[in-house]
Amino acid sequence: MFSNIGVPGMILILVLALIVFGPNKLPEAGRAVGRSIREFKNAAQGITDDIKKEISEDVQEAKQTTVDLKK
């Protein structure tokens, strides 16, 4: 995600964040961004797990149907 920014871009972003939020609010803003990213990743992982579970159940059902057809 950040591979295209580079060091000068990161420095510019940090300076702008320092100007916008100030030195006292910057740690709070960083924590809020970190929490938001973590929650997004957890939600995405939960959705991925649900999809994998559904696919696994469908595959098991398909295998069971195949076995019943052979009888």
Residue, then its C-alpha position, 0 to 999 in steps of 0.5 A: m500500500f505504501s510502497n509507492i510513497g517513498v521516504p520524501g512522501m512519508i516525511l511530507i505526510l508526517v509534517l502535514a499531519l503534525i501541522v493539522f493535528g498539532p503535537n498533542k493530538l497527533p498520538e491520539a490520531g495515530r491510535a485512532v487510525g491504527r484501531s480503524i485499520r485493525e477493525f477493518k482487517n478483522a472484519a475482512q478476515g471474518i468475512t473471508d472465514d465465513i466464505k471459506k466455511e460456506i465453500s467447504e460446506d458446499v464441497q462436502e455436500a457435493k461430495q456426498t451427492t456424488v457418493d449417493l449417485k454411485k450407489 
